[in-house]
Amino acid sequence: MRQITELEKNKEDSDEKIIASYKIRGFNVKIIRSNGKHYYLPETIFDFDEYTFLFSELVDMLYNMKDRLSNKILKLDELIKTISSIILSRLEKEQSTVDNKDIIVEIFTYKLIKLYKLMPLFYDNTINEIYIDSAKTAIYIDHQFFGRCETTIFLSEEEMQALISRIKLEHPISISYKNPSLKVELLSQYFHLRVAIDFPPLSPNGPTVNIRKIKANPFTLKDLINLGSFPPIIGAYLIETVNQRKNITIIGEPNAGKTTLANAIDLYTPKFWRKIVIEDAIESISQKGLGYKQTVIQVDSFDSNKSNYNKTSEILKLLHRSPDWIYLGEIQTREHTKAMFEALNSGLKGIQTAHSDSFEKLIRRWSNYGVSAEDFLSLEVIIVMERKITNDGKISRVIKEIFEINNKNSNNSSSFYQKIYDKAWKLTQIRESLRTNSILSKRYEQILLKERELQ
């Protein structure tokens, strides 16, 4: 029985209004506001009802060719290309009735591999995150411009299993009672996804899926300024922080914009610096095509003694790789933290991200891990990101605070850091703080010059 969506239930007495419409590859998208909620409604440009016989014929054709398709495990792009070539040869016979063959072929292919309902969500670059709580509930998303949006999309058990099978084929990871989670990438020429799935017993009602979209064209500092994440003078300060090779730690709750900011800052390093990135799911920007000297090391998502490539051991190896700049994604565990401080205390410089909604809480957690006040002196600059959801579902991500480590008071555990930016401060107060209190106060004139460039 088909699930009835909340949008359909409320249609008779709703204040339904189309607030946006646009096209993506193969689909027309409408954003509807109804009863205080935003709904994301994609509609394919192709009418399958007109080609029921053709689709059935293609299914039979591919079934008969299954041996050819199963010779080896194909990555998603390879699978799409292989199936598409088969479909295209068949559609050549339909020249008079089928237009936009390349797009139609992709749509047919996604339908055949049972990922068709997810296709518009994967292809739409204005979607930031996709949430699938279960096969019995509608998918919902975070939209770049409209915030939290409901959809009328439900995955059947078969479609959910098709997604999970595809993820496992891309990355052969063992799922067990002791390890009921995975976090991997899914790549194609049109999208880059970071997929996290929890399985029973961790998720007792069945698998839950969280898909984060990694943008092909990442935000720059100027983009983030225009979005209201921070004022131009703070963007200038961040550039000068990189120029002076200060360690930068970016913290915030999940989906607060930590990686987005880290990627934007990281583009301001000199191109001759040797940069080493350590991540589990790759969210940093590939910079080799931009002329940077970047080495990316991908580690297992969850550290274990049996893991050959875990984050802790790879961080400890950094000293032997002679980096000028390091990028450490998601410092989570006690082991990650101790390895990071060993690297920083050895003189390595770079960007790190970690989960916490306040600097004080982070310090408390790391202190409980056995990190001393003297170790904290290696941090230098700490940026706190904040994520807010308004009553109408809009999502904002801003720099809430910036702290600097104050070496002068290193003997006083309660004052070894100082706040040099707060989002509530007026511009005059921000300027005065940077001019008189910052570790970059001697570079204040350079910061002002860069501020003008960002305005």
C-alpha positions as CSV (number, residue, x, y, z in Angstrom):
1,M,0.0,0.0,0.0
2,R,1.4,3.4,-1.0
3,Q,2.2,5.7,1.9
4,I,0.1,8.9,2.2
5,T,2.3,11.9,2.7
6,E,1.5,14.8,5.1
7,L,1.4,17.1,2.1
8,E,-1.4,15.0,0.6
9,K,-3.3,14.8,3.9
10,N,-3.3,18.6,4.3
11,K,-3.9,19.5,0.6
12,E,-7.6,20.5,1.0
13,D,-7.1,23.1,3.7
14,S,-3.4,24.0,3.0
15,D,-2.0,27.4,2.1
16,E,0.1,25.7,-0.5
17,K,2.3,28.0,-2.6
18,I,5.0,27.4,-5.1
19,I,7.9,29.6,-3.9
20,A,10.6,28.4,-6.4
21,S,11.0,26.2,-9.5
22,Y,14.2,25.3,-11.4
23,K,15.7,22.6,-13.6
24,I,18.4,20.0,-12.9
25,R,19.6,17.3,-15.2
26,G,16.6,15.2,-16.1
27,F,14.2,16.8,-13.6
28,N,12.0,19.9,-13.0
29,V,12.0,20.8,-9.3
30,K,9.4,22.8,-7.4
31,I,9.8,24.1,-3.8
32,I,6.3,24.4,-2.2
33,R,5.4,26.0,1.1
34,S,2.5,24.3,2.7
35,N,1.2,24.7,6.3
36,G,4.5,26.3,7.5
37,K,6.7,23.6,5.9
38,H,8.9,23.6,2.7
39,Y,8.5,20.6,0.3
40,Y,11.0,19.6,-2.3
41,L,9.1,18.1,-5.3
42,P,11.2,16.8,-8.2
43,E,9.4,15.6,-11.4
44,T,11.2,13.7,-14.2
45,I,11.1,15.1,-17.8
46,F,10.5,11.6,-19.0
47,D,7.2,9.8,-18.9
48,F,7.8,6.2,-18.1
49,D,4.1,5.3,-18.8
50,E,4.7,6.0,-22.5
51,Y,7.5,3.5,-22.6
52,T,6.4,0.7,-20.4
53,F,7.0,-1.9,-23.0
54,L,10.5,-0.5,-23.9
55,F,11.5,-0.5,-20.2
56,S,10.3,-4.1,-19.7
57,E,12.3,-5.0,-22.9
58,L,15.4,-3.3,-21.5
59,V,15.1,-5.2,-18.2
60,D,14.9,-8.5,-20.0
61,M,17.9,-7.5,-22.2
62,L,20.1,-6.6,-19.2
63,Y,19.0,-9.8,-17.4
64,N,20.2,-11.8,-20.3
65,M,23.5,-9.9,-20.2
66,K,24.0,-10.3,-16.5
67,D,27.2,-12.4,-17.0
68,R,28.8,-9.6,-18.9
69,L,27.9,-7.1,-16.1
70,S,29.0,-9.3,-13.3
71,N,32.5,-10.1,-14.6
72,K,33.9,-7.7,-12.0
73,I,32.6,-5.2,-9.4
74,L,31.9,-2.0,-11.2
75,K,32.1,1.4,-9.5
76,L,29.0,3.5,-9.9
77,D,30.3,5.6,-12.9
78,E,31.5,2.4,-14.7
79,L,28.1,0.7,-14.1
80,I,26.2,3.7,-15.4
81,K,28.4,3.9,-18.5
82,T,28.1,0.2,-19.2
83,I,24.4,0.0,-18.8
84,S,23.9,3.3,-20.6
85,S,25.8,2.1,-23.7
86,I,23.5,-1.0,-23.8
87,I,20.3,1.2,-23.5
88,L,21.6,3.8,-26.0
89,S,22.1,1.1,-28.7
90,R,18.5,0.1,-28.2
91,L,17.1,3.7,-28.2
92,E,18.8,4.4,-31.5
93,K,15.9,2.5,-33.0
94,E,13.5,5.1,-31.4
95,Q,14.8,8.2,-33.0
96,S,11.4,9.5,-34.0
97,T,9.9,9.2,-30.5
98,V,12.6,9.7,-27.9
99,D,14.3,13.0,-27.4
100,N,17.2,13.9,-25.1
101,K,18.6,10.4,-25.4
102,D,21.6,11.0,-23.1
103,I,19.5,12.2,-20.2
104,I,16.8,9.5,-20.9
105,V,19.5,6.9,-20.8
106,E,20.7,8.0,-17.4
107,I,17.1,8.1,-16.0
108,F,16.5,4.6,-17.4
109,T,19.8,3.3,-15.9
110,Y,19.0,4.7,-12.4
111,K,15.6,3.1,-12.6
112,L,17.1,-0.2,-13.5
113,I,19.5,-0.2,-10.6
114,K,16.7,1.0,-8.3
115,L,18.3,4.3,-7.4
116,Y,15.9,6.4,-9.5
117,K,14.1,8.1,-6.6
118,L,17.4,9.3,-5.3
119,M,18.7,10.6,-8.6
120,P,17.4,14.2,-8.4
121,L,18.6,14.4,-4.8
122,F,22.1,13.3,-5.9
123,Y,22.2,15.6,-8.9
124,D,20.8,18.8,-7.3
125,N,23.8,20.9,-6.3
126,T,21.6,23.1,-4.0
127,I,21.0,20.2,-1.7
128,N,23.4,20.0,1.2
129,E,22.3,16.9,3.1
130,I,19.9,14.0,2.6
131,Y,18.2,12.1,5.5
132,I,16.7,8.6,5.3
133,D,15.5,7.7,8.8
134,S,13.9,4.4,7.6
135,A,12.2,2.8,4.6
136,K,8.8,3.7,6.2
137,T,9.3,7.4,6.5
138,A,9.7,10.1,3.8
139,I,13.1,11.4,3.0
140,Y,13.9,14.9,4.0
141,I,16.7,17.3,3.0
142,D,18.7,20.4,3.9
143,H,18.5,22.8,1.0
144,Q,21.1,25.6,0.5
145,F,18.4,28.3,0.0
146,F,15.3,26.9,1.7
147,G,16.7,25.0,4.7
148,R,15.0,21.9,5.9
149,C,12.6,20.6,3.3
150,E,10.2,17.6,3.4
151,T,9.8,15.4,0.4
152,T,7.2,12.9,-0.7
153,I,9.8,10.3,-1.5
154,F,9.7,6.9,0.2
155,L,12.2,4.1,-0.5
156,S,10.9,0.6,-0.6
157,E,12.7,-2.1,1.2
158,E,14.1,-3.2,-2.2
159,E,15.3,0.3,-3.0
160,M,16.9,0.8,0.4
161,Q,18.7,-2.5,-0.1
162,A,19.8,-1.4,-3.5
163,L,21.4,1.7,-2.1
164,I,23.1,-0.2,0.7
165,S,24.4,-2.9,-1.7
166,R,25.8,-0.2,-4.0
167,I,27.6,1.4,-1.0
168,K,29.1,-1.9,0.1
169,L,30.2,-2.7,-3.5
170,E,32.0,0.6,-3.7
171,H,33.7,0.0,-0.4
172,P,33.9,-3.6,0.8
173,I,33.5,-3.0,4.5
174,S,32.5,-5.7,7.0
175,I,29.3,-4.9,9.0
176,S,28.8,-6.8,12.2
177,Y,27.1,-6.7,15.5
178,K,30.2,-5.1,17.0
179,N,30.7,-2.7,14.1
180,P,27.2,-1.8,12.9
181,S,28.1,1.5,11.1
182,L,29.9,2.6,8.0
183,K,31.0,5.9,6.5
184,V,32.2,6.0,2.9
185,E,32.2,8.0,-0.3
186,L,30.1,7.6,-3.4
187,L,31.5,9.3,-6.4
188,S,30.3,10.0,-10.0
189,Q,31.1,12.6,-12.6
190,Y,28.0,14.6,-11.4
191,F,28.3,14.3,-7.6
192,H,30.4,13.5,-4.6
193,L,28.6,12.1,-1.6
194,R,29.7,11.2,2.0
195,V,27.4,8.4,3.1
196,A,27.0,7.3,6.7
197,I,24.7,4.2,7.5
198,D,23.8,2.8,10.9
199,F,22.5,-0.8,11.0
200,P,20.8,-2.9,13.7
201,P,21.3,-3.2,16.6
202,L,22.5,0.4,16.7
203,S,19.5,1.3,14.6
204,P,16.8,-1.1,15.8
205,N,14.1,-0.1,13.3
206,G,16.3,-0.9,10.3
207,P,19.1,1.0,8.5
208,T,19.3,4.8,8.7
209,V,21.2,6.8,6.1
210,N,22.7,10.2,6.2
211,I,24.1,11.6,2.9
212,R,26.2,14.7,2.9
213,K,26.9,16.4,-0.5
214,I,30.4,17.5,-1.2
215,K,30.3,20.4,-3.6
216,A,32.4,20.3,-6.7
217,N,32.8,24.1,-6.5
218,P,33.4,24.8,-2.9
219,F,32.6,28.0,-1.1
220,T,35.4,30.7,-1.0
221,L,35.8,33.0,2.0
222,K,34.1,35.7,-0.1
223,D,31.1,33.4,-0.7
224,L,30.8,32.8,3.1
225,I,31.1,36.5,3.7
226,N,28.3,37.1,1.3
227,L,26.2,34.5,3.0
228,G,26.6,36.3,6.3
229,S,28.9,33.7,8.0
230,F,31.3,36.4,9.2
231,P,32.3,40.0,8.3
232,P,35.1,40.8,5.8
233,I,37.6,41.8,8.4
234,I,37.4,38.3,9.9
235,G,37.9,36.8,6.5
236,A,41.0,39.0,6.2
237,Y,42.2,37.8,9.6
238,L,41.8,34.2,8.6
239,I,43.9,34.7,5.5
240,E,46.6,36.4,7.6
241,T,46.4,33.5,10.1
242,V,47.3,31.1,7.2
243,N,50.0,33.3,5.9
244,Q,51.7,33.3,9.3
245,R,51.3,29.5,9.6
246,K,49.2,29.6,12.8
247,N,47.5,26.4,13.8
248,I,43.7,26.6,13.3
249,T,41.2,24.4,15.1
250,I,37.6,24.6,13.8
251,I,34.9,23.2,16.1
252,G,31.1,23.0,16.1
253,E,28.2,20.6,16.2
254,P,27.7,18.3,13.2
255,N,26.8,20.1,10.0
256,A,27.8,23.5,11.4
257,G,30.0,24.3,8.4
258,K,33.4,23.2,9.9
259,T,34.7,21.5,6.7
260,T,33.2,24.2,4.5
261,L,35.2,26.9,6.4
262,A,38.4,24.7,6.5
263,N,38.3,24.2,2.8
264,A,37.8,27.9,2.1
265,I,40.7,28.8,4.4
266,D,43.0,26.0,3.0
267,L,42.9,27.6,-0.5
268,Y,44.9,30.5,0.9
269,T,48.1,28.5,1.5
270,P,51.0,29.2,-0.8
271,K,51.0,26.8,-3.7
272,F,54.6,25.6,-3.0
273,W,53.7,24.3,0.5
274,R,53.7,20.5,0.8
275,K,50.2,19.7,2.2
276,I,49.1,16.4,3.7
277,V,45.4,15.7,4.3
278,I,44.3,12.8,6.7
279,E,40.6,12.0,6.6
280,D,38.3,9.0,6.7
281,A,35.6,10.1,4.3
282,I,37.2,12.6,1.9
283,E,35.6,16.1,2.3
284,S,38.6,18.2,1.6
285,I,39.0,19.7,-1.9
286,S,41.3,18.0,-4.4
287,Q,43.8,20.8,-5.1
288,K,46.3,19.2,-7.5
289,G,44.4,20.6,-10.5
290,L,44.7,24.0,-8.9
291,G,48.5,23.8,-8.7
292,Y,48.9,22.9,-5.1
293,K,51.2,20.2,-3.7
294,Q,48.7,18.1,-1.9
295,T,48.8,14.5,-0.6
296,V,45.6,12.9,0.6
297,I,45.6,9.9,3.0
298,Q,42.3,8.1,3.4
299,V,42.0,6.1,6.6
300,D,39.4,3.7,7.9
301,S,36.3,5.3,9.2
302,F,36.5,3.6,12.6
303,D,39.8,3.0,14.3
304,S,40.5,-0.5,15.5
305,N,43.5,-2.6,16.4
306,K,42.8,-4.7,13.2
307,S,42.7,-1.7,10.9
308,N,45.7,-1.3,8.6
309,Y,45.0,2.4,7.9
310,N,43.7,4.2,11.0
311,K,43.7,7.9,11.7
312,T,45.8,7.7,14.9
313,S,48.7,5.8,13.4
314,E,48.7,8.0,10.2
315,I,48.8,11.2,12.3
316,L,51.8,9.9,14.2
317,K,53.6,9.2,10.9
318,L,53.3,12.8,9.7
319,L,56.7,13.8,11.1
320,H,58.3,11.4,8.7
321,R,56.4,12.9,5.7
322,S,57.8,16.5,6.1
323,P,54.7,18.5,5.6
324,D,54.6,22.3,5.5
325,W,50.8,22.2,6.3
326,I,48.5,19.5,7.6
327,Y,44.7,19.1,7.4
328,L,43.2,16.7,9.9
329,G,39.5,16.0,9.5
330,E,37.3,15.1,12.5
331,I,39.5,14.6,15.5
332,Q,37.1,12.5,17.6
333,T,38.6,9.9,20.0
334,R,41.1,10.0,22.8
335,E,43.6,8.4,20.5
336,H,43.0,10.9,17.7
337,T,43.4,13.8,20.2
338,K,46.7,12.5,21.7
339,A,48.1,11.8,18.3
340,M,47.1,15.3,17.1
341,F,48.8,17.0,20.1
342,E,51.9,15.0,19.6
343,A,52.1,16.2,16.0
344,L,51.4,19.8,17.0
345,N,53.8,19.8,19.9
346,S,56.4,18.6,17.4
347,G,56.0,21.7,15.4
348,L,53.6,20.7,12.7
349,K,51.1,23.4,11.5
350,G,47.7,23.3,9.9
351,I,44.0,22.9,10.2
352,Q,42.0,20.5,12.4
353,T,38.3,20.0,12.9
354,A,36.5,18.6,15.9
355,H,33.0,18.3,17.3
356,S,31.9,20.6,20.1
357,D,29.5,23.5,20.4
358,S,31.8,25.5,22.7
359,F,35.6,25.9,23.3
360,E,35.1,25.4,27.0
361,K,33.5,22.0,26.5
362,L,36.2,21.0,24.1
363,I,38.9,22.0,26.6
364,R,37.1,20.0,29.3
365,R,36.8,16.9,27.1
366,W,40.4,17.0,26.0
367,S,41.5,17.6,29.6
368,N,39.7,14.5,30.6
369,Y,41.7,12.7,27.8
370,G,44.8,13.7,29.7
371,V,45.8,16.8,27.6
372,S,47.7,19.3,29.7
373,A,47.3,23.1,29.7
374,E,50.8,23.3,28.3
375,D,49.7,21.1,25.4
376,F,46.9,23.5,24.6
377,L,49.5,26.2,23.7
378,S,50.0,24.5,20.4
379,L,46.5,25.2,19.2
380,E,47.0,29.0,18.6
381,V,43.6,29.8,16.9
382,I,40.2,28.2,17.7
383,I,37.1,29.0,15.7
384,V,33.7,28.0,17.0
385,M,31.0,27.5,14.3
386,E,27.3,27.8,15.1
387,R,24.4,26.2,13.2
388,K,20.8,27.5,13.7
389,I,17.5,26.4,12.3
390,T,14.8,29.1,12.3
391,N,11.1,28.4,12.8
392,D,10.5,28.3,9.0
393,G,13.3,25.7,8.5
394,K,16.0,28.1,7.3
395,I,19.5,27.0,8.3
396,S,22.3,29.5,9.0
397,R,26.0,28.7,9.7
398,V,28.2,31.4,11.2
399,I,31.4,31.9,13.1
400,K,30.2,32.3,16.6
401,E,33.5,33.0,18.3
402,I,37.2,33.0,17.8
403,F,39.7,32.3,20.6
404,E,43.5,32.6,20.6
405,I,45.9,30.9,22.9
406,N,47.7,33.4,25.1
407,N,51.3,32.1,25.9
408,K,51.8,34.9,28.4
409,N,49.3,33.3,30.8
410,S,50.3,29.7,30.2
411,N,50.7,29.1,34.0
412,N,47.1,30.1,34.6
413,S,44.8,27.3,33.4
414,S,41.8,29.6,33.4
415,S,43.2,32.3,31.3
416,F,45.6,30.7,28.8
417,Y,43.2,31.7,26.0
418,Q,41.3,34.9,25.1
419,K,38.3,35.7,22.9
420,I,39.2,38.0,20.0
421,Y,35.9,37.8,18.1
422,D,32.2,37.3,19.0
423,K,29.4,37.5,16.4
424,A,27.5,39.9,18.7
425,W,30.3,42.5,18.7
426,K,30.0,45.6,16.6
427,L,32.6,46.3,13.9
428,T,34.5,48.9,16.0
429,Q,34.9,46.3,18.8
430,I,36.1,43.7,16.4
431,R,38.7,46.1,15.0
432,E,39.9,47.1,18.4
433,S,40.2,43.5,19.5
434,L,42.3,42.5,16.4
435,R,44.4,45.7,16.7
436,T,45.3,45.4,20.4
437,N,44.7,41.8,21.7
438,S,45.3,39.4,18.8
439,I,48.5,37.4,18.3
440,L,48.4,39.1,14.8
441,S,48.1,42.6,16.1
442,K,51.5,43.5,14.4
443,R,49.9,42.4,11.1
444,Y,46.8,44.6,11.6
445,E,47.6,46.9,8.7
446,Q,47.9,43.9,6.4
447,I,44.6,42.6,7.7
448,L,42.9,45.9,6.8
449,L,44.3,45.7,3.3
450,K,42.9,42.2,2.8
451,E,39.6,43.3,4.2
452,R,39.2,45.8,1.4
453,E,39.9,43.1,-1.1
454,L,37.1,41.0,0.3
455,Q,34.5,43.7,0.4
